[in-house]
Amino acid sequence: MEFGHKHIELLPLGNLTTNQFLALAIETSNQLGWVLGNMNELGFVAYTNNGLFAWNAEVKLNIINGVAKLQSESMGNGLVDVRGNKNNLQRFISIFKSLKKAVTPEELMPLYEKIKANFI
């Protein structure tokens, strides 16, 4: 029996621009302790950082047509992956929504300008 080793969630941008959404998403990833890999103006790849011998995942965020596609994919295999990937994205969405309530869209622009320097 084979289980899917990834989980996908769609998150609408709502009242945020792509840049504002991306700034908030990167801040969310930082709060989760994820290690950011490639970043560009439409998304990023991040890695959970649960330790060398723990379960870890690659998380991708891509913004297309006003919707962010979040995907968490296991870097190993096992039954924990299905639940772990779903929990990864649920934690991300929960923190993202909390941050979104705490900051104004205007406050996100300086953050975006700061992270833009790291785009590939």
Secondary structure by P-SEA (a helix, b strand, c coil): cccccbbbbbbbbccccaaaaaaaaaaaaaaacccccccccccbbbbbccccccbbbbbbbbbcccbbbbbbbbcccccaaaaaaaaaaaaaaaaaaaaaaacccccaaaaaaaaccccc
